[in-house]
Amino acid sequence: MVTAGCQFGGESVIVQAENRALAAAFDQVRDARNTARLGDIVTGSGIGIGAWDRMYSFYSPVSEEKVNATLGTKDLDWKGLPQGSDSAIQVFVRDGKVVYAFDDKVPRHSVHATKYATPDSVVQTRETEQTGPLSSGPVRVLDIEEFS
């Protein structure tokens, strides 16, 4: 059985490459300095994952054991977990089953590792100050409402 972003062969999930349509949908909210529902952003991106009730984020590198422990899945085999430090894996779940997983590159739009977001989570733009050796100054980021 193949679904958008996941292939289940036995008990495995294949993590897909970064979804540019979803990244663009997040960027549009950030650039317009808007607020939106997470479910509307996902649906508006056209990625077609169907119904989901939770979104989890894991910063890489991450182990299968940590992902399975957080999601409550037993011995699910993860293919293509990113190992670079510039990635995060975004996992969409419905009723405890993974429906979509993808490798999210910088800038990431995620929640904290011990929390999750729902389709009704509010996504809002926030201004913050960035300081670093490559760039500094004000930047806009997105905050996603999360639950534990």
C-alpha positions in Angstrom: 0.0 0.0 0.0 1.4 3.4 -0.9 0.2 6.7 0.5 1.4 10.2 0.1 4.9 10.2 1.7 4.7 6.8 3.2 5.1 3.3 1.9 4.1 0.5 4.1 5.6 -2.8 3.3 5.2 -4.9 6.4 5.7 -2.3 9.1 7.9 0.4 7.5 7.7 4.1 6.6 9.7 5.8 3.9 10.6 9.4 4.7 10.1 11.5 1.6 12.3 14.4 0.4 11.4 17.9 1.5 8.0 18.9 0.2 8.5 22.2 -1.6 4.8 22.9 -1.9 4.3 22.7 1.8 7.4 24.8 2.5 6.1 27.4 0.1 2.7 27.5 1.9 4.5 28.1 5.2 6.7 30.8 3.6 3.6 32.5 2.2 2.1 32.8 5.8 5.5 34.1 7.1 6.1 36.6 4.3 2.6 38.0 4.6 2.9 38.2 8.4 -0.3 36.3 8.7 -1.8 33.9 11.1 -3.4 30.6 9.8 -4.6 27.2 10.9 -2.0 24.5 10.4 -4.6 22.3 8.7 -5.4 25.0 6.2 -1.7 25.4 5.4 -1.3 21.7 4.8 -4.5 21.4 2.7 -3.6 24.6 0.8 -0.2 23.2 -0.2 -2.0 20.5 -2.2 0.2 17.7 -0.8 -2.9 15.5 -0.5 -2.1 13.5 2.6 -5.8 13.2 3.6 -7.0 13.4 7.2 -4.5 13.6 10.1 -4.8 14.5 13.7 -1.3 15.2 14.9 2.0 16.5 13.5 5.3 15.6 15.3 8.8 17.0 14.6 12.1 15.3 15.2 15.4 17.1 14.7 18.1 15.1 13.0 20.0 13.0 13.5 17.3 10.9 15.2 17.0 7.2 15.9 14.2 4.9 14.9 13.9 4.1 18.6 13.2 7.7 19.6 10.7 8.3 16.8 8.8 5.1 17.7 8.9 5.8 21.5 7.5 9.3 20.9 4.8 8.2 18.5 3.9 5.0 20.5 4.6 2.8 17.4 6.2 -0.5 18.0 9.1 -1.6 15.9 8.1 0.5 12.9 11.0 0.5 10.4 11.9 4.0 9.2 13.6 4.3 5.8 15.4 7.5 4.9 15.6 9.2 8.3 17.8 12.3 7.7 21.2 12.3 9.4 22.3 15.9 8.6 22.0 18.5 11.3 20.1 20.9 8.9 17.0 18.7 8.8 14.0 17.7 10.8 11.5 15.0 10.1 7.9 16.0 10.1 5.5 13.2 10.8 1.7 13.4 10.3 -0.4 10.8 12.2 -4.0 9.8 12.2 -5.3 7.6 15.0 -1.8 6.5 15.9 -0.9 5.5 12.3 1.7 7.4 10.2 0.1 8.9 7.1 3.0 11.1 5.9 6.6 11.8 6.8 9.1 14.1 5.1 12.6 15.5 5.5 12.2 19.3 6.3 15.2 21.4 5.4 16.1 24.9 6.8 14.1 26.9 7.5 12.1 24.3 9.4 8.5 24.7 10.5 8.2 22.4 13.5 7.1 21.8 17.0 9.2 20.7 20.0 10.3 17.1 20.2 8.1 16.2 23.2 5.0 18.0 21.8 2.7 17.8 18.8 0.5 20.1 16.7 -3.1 19.5 15.4 -4.9 20.7 12.3 -6.4 23.4 14.5 -3.1 24.6 15.8 -2.5 28.3 15.2 0.5 29.2 13.1 1.6 32.8 13.6 4.4 35.0 12.4 6.8 36.4 15.0 9.6 38.9 14.7 12.9 38.0 16.4 16.5 39.1 16.3 19.1 36.8 14.7 22.7 37.1 15.7 25.4 35.0 14.2 28.6 34.9 12.2 26.9 34.7 8.8 24.0 37.1 9.4 22.4 39.2 12.0 19.3 41.4 12.3 15.6 41.1 12.5 14.0 38.0 11.0 10.4 36.6 10.8 9.8 33.1 12.0 6.6 31.0 12.4 5.4 29.7 15.7 3.1 26.6 15.6 0.8 26.1 18.6 1.7 22.9 20.3 0.3 20.5 22.8 1.8 17.8 25.1 
